[in-house]
């Protein structure tokens, strides 16, 4: 990624509502340059626009990180479509992927109003994936005073800028 593109991504992460003129001033390039680069980054899928709501203020008290481990010996087939269908039926799943670590090879992150909502959800997972996968979860209480960094991508801006300065 070029230097000016990275600067633009950083500025948009800080505030995606800035005009191209404001962005141009912030990163010290012309407004047409910002417009051209923004369109290119959008087309390439490098940037997308959405707000990051305060989940607790919206009534979601729990974030669940669910770890899964497939039983490859009993079920070597790939079940990606089943997973995609499950996610479509559960819009509270905000992330899901295959991965590797801690003895697991699947992960999902979901949001829940309260513990009973989470409990119903985890039961549905266990029924849907019975025999295919074992699951464990880690729960985060969003209303706790122990949340030291609320969900935000603004911290990412600092990381990107430090990377840029280090070359």
Number of C-alpha atoms within 10 A of each C-alpha: 6 8 10 15 17 17 20 22 19 21 20 20 19 17 13 16 12 13 14 18 14 14 22 19 13 13 16 12 14 13 16 12 12 23 15 11 16 19 12 14 15 12 11 9 9 11 16 11 10 7 8 9 10 13 18 18 10 9 14 17 19 22 24 20 19 19 23 22 19 19 12 11 8 10 12 10 9 10 11 11 9 12 15 13 10 16 16 11 10 13 11 16 19 12 12 17 13 13 12 11 9 7 9 18 15 19 20 17 18 19 23 22 16 14 15 10 13 20 12 11 17 17 11 14 17 15 9 14 17 11 12 18 20 16 17 13 14 10 15 15 17 20 14 11 7 9 11 7 7 10 13 13 12 14 12 13 18 13 11 15 14 11 11 13 8 7 7
